[in-house]
Amino acid sequence: MINLKHIPATKLYTSEPNPSWFGNPPNAPENPHWDSRSTNWLKSRFHFSFAEYSNPRNSNFGVLRVMNDDFVQPSRGFGTHGHADMEIITYVVEGSLTHKDSMGTEESLGPGSVQFMTAGSGIRHSEYNLSDEKGLRFIQSWIVPRERGLKPNYGSFDPVGNGSCTVENEWKHLVSDVQDKTVTTPVQIEQDANMYVAELETGGSVNITSMTKEVGLGRHDGCEVVPQAGTHEAEIMFSTGGDMSAHLLMFEMEYSGTPAGRTDF
């Protein structure tokens, strides 16, 4: 048996920071290319405590410390800033993300791409939407590494020329543990954790590994899945109804036996 907790989008903290905090010019909502999703340069939905949002009853889910759903307007971004002792995974949903870091890496990645940084002993980088006309949406997640002070590292996977990152109605295994020699994924990190992505067509379904409880998920929603004591395997299924399609991202990690996830509702 497993426990499911629905995290509706209304329970996510929404952040729209001042553009000057990240080296951006003033907002330009009169720009015809700015997306109507926000009048601010950035609209970010925090799944866990982050930046100005501090909630001790919502700080992490296992080793997953941060999951931010970011939308960046055209010609805006995050100026150079530093990180340390985190495995940072970024999945691009729409638009193009341009990354530049202190190791000399510079590249732009489009939809379906995934990048990672082992921040380790310290790394500085910037992230921008250099398009003048299109918005950028990406999911950035931080995972606590197995040890501190690791050598900084960067890597990415771009589906262009490498096969599609996602296949309709199938899970694509994109991220795994670098120490797990039983699987091969485009991205490997310094922690026992996995990330999968799937796109469901109308009426499609994806099996994970039957449950009696059903949870309906909407846009930006999340769901915490935790096994009950003594449960070693569980089977759950995602499906779409009506004329809806879906884009899913799932993290899997070892169950520590201690309470996990949100306890504030």
N, C-alpha and C positions, 0 to 999 in steps of 0.2 A: 504494500500500500504506500501511497505517497500523499503528501499534503500540498495543496495548491493554494497560493494566495495571489489574487488578482490585484495588480497595481494600476489603477486607472490613470489616464493622462492628467486628470484633475488633481491627483495627489503628487504630481511631479512639481518641483520648484522651478519656476520660470525666471530666468535671469536675462536682463537686457541692459548690460553695463554701458557706462559712458564711453563714447568712442575714443576719447583722449587717453583712457587707461591703457590702451594697447597701441597707441601711436597712430590712430586714425584721424582723418579730418572730420569736421562736423557731419552729422547725418544729412542725407539729401533725399528725403521722401518725395520731393517733387521730380526726381529723376524718373523718367518713364520706364526705365529698365529695373527699378527697384521692385522687388516682389511684395505683393500685398500681405504676405504672411506677417510682416512686421514693418514698423516705421523706423526701427532701430537698425544699426549696422549688423547687430548680432542678436539672435534669439536662441537661447540655450535652455534645454530642459534637463535638469539634474535628477538622476535616479537616486543619488546618494549625496550626503553632505559634501559641499564643495564651495570654494570661494566665500561669498558673503552668506551662503546658506549653511547654518550649523545646526544639526539635529542629532543629538546623541543616540536617539532611537532609530536612526536611519543613517548609519555610517558605512556599511559594507554588506556584502553577501559573500561569506567565505573570503577567499583571496581577491575577489572582485571589489576593489575599493572605489572606483569611479566609473560611471557610464553617463556621458553627456551627449545629448542629441542636439547638435549645433546646426543652425542655419545662418550663413554669412551672405550678406548682400554683395552685389558686384563691386569690384575694386576696393575691397576691404579685407582685413585679416588681423592676425595676431602677430605683433612685432616680436623681435628676438627676446626670448626669455629662457630661463633655465629649468632643468629637471634633474632629479637624482633618485636612485634606488626605487625605480618603478619600471615595469614592463608596460609600455604604452602602445596600444593597438588602435589604429584608425581605419575605419571602413567607410569608403566613399559611396554615398547613396545617389547623389546627383551633382552635376557640375564637375569642376576640375580643381583639385587641391594642389597648390605649389608649396613644397617643403624645401627648406634650406637649413643646414645645421653646421655646427662647429667642427665636424669631422670632414667637411668638404663636400658633403652630399647635397645635391640640388636636383629636384625632379618634380614633374607635374603628373598627377594621377587622376584618372577619370572614374566614372561609375563602375562599381564592382571591384575596384582595386582595394587592396589592403596593405597597410604599411605598419612597421613596428619599430620601436626604439627600446633597446636596453639602456635606460638612462644611467644606471650603475653609479660610478664615482662622479658623474657629472657631465651634462651635455647641454648646449644651448641651441635653440632652433627657432624658426619662424614658420608660420602657416598662413598662406594667403589665397584669396580668390582673385586672381588677376584678370578674370573676364570682365569686360565693361558692360555686358548685357545679361549674363545669367547668374542666378544665385547658386550657392554651394551648400549642400547638406552632407554632413558626415557624422558618424557615431564614433566618439573617442572613449576608449575604456582603459583604465589603469589597473594592472594586476600586481599585487605585492610579490616580489621575486623571492626565490628560496634563500637568497643570501644578499647581504649588502656589499657595496663596494665593487661590484662587477665591472669589467671592462665595457665601456660604452660600445654599442653596436647599433646598426641600422640595416633594415632590409625592407623589401616590398615585393608585391606581386601585382602585375598589371595584366588583366585578362586579354588585352589587345595583343594578338599574336601568340598567346599562350593557352588558348581555349577559354571558353566562358567561365567566369568565376561561379556562376550559378546555372543550374539546369532546372527547368520548370518541374515542380513537384518532386524534387530530390534534394536531400541535404548535401551541401558541399562542405567538406572538412577543410578549413582554411588555416587554422592555427592549432599547434600541438606543442607538447613539451619537447625541448631539444634533447632530453635524456631518454625519451621513449623511442626505441629503435624499431618498434612494431608497426609504426605508421610513418608515412611520408606526406608532409603538407607544405604548401607554399611558404608558410611562415612558422618559425619555431621560436619559442620563448623560454625563459629561465624559470619555469614553474609548471607544476602538474595541473594543467588546465587546457581546455580545448574550446575552440570557437567554430560554430557551424553557421551557414547562411543558406536560406532557401527562398525561392519565389514560387508562390502558389497561383496557378491560373484559376479562373472562375470554376468553382466546384471541385478544385484540386485538394489533395490531402498529402500529409507527410507523416510517416510513423517515426517515432524516436526509438524506442527500445522495447490491458485495457483498464482503463480506469473508470470508476463509477461517478466521479464528479466532473461536471462540464463547466468550463470557464469561457465566456465570450470575450474576445479581445478586440479593441478598436484601435484606431490610429494612435500611435505613440504609447500605447499601453504596454505594460510588462506583466510577467507572471513568475513568481518564485515557486520552484519545485523542490521539495525537500522530502526525502524518504522517511517513513516511520521507523522506529527502532526495530532492528532485525531484518529490515528489507534490503535485499542485495540487488534486485532487479525490478524494474517497473516498465510499463509500456504506456505511452501516451500518444495521442494523435492530434495533429493540427489539421483543420479543414476549413474551407471557405464556404459561405452560404450566399444564396441569391446571386447577384451579379457582381459580387466583390472578389477582388484578387488580394494578395498579401505578399509582403516582403518581410521575412523573419530572420532574426539574428539570435543565436542561442549560445550561452556559455555553459560549459560543464566542468566541474571540479570535484575533488575529493570531498566527501562528507566527513566533517570532523567530529560530529556527534553533539556539538554545542549549538545553541540557538543561532539561527541565521536569518538575516533579512530584516525587514521593517517590523517594528513593534509599536508604532505610533498610531495604528488604527486597526 
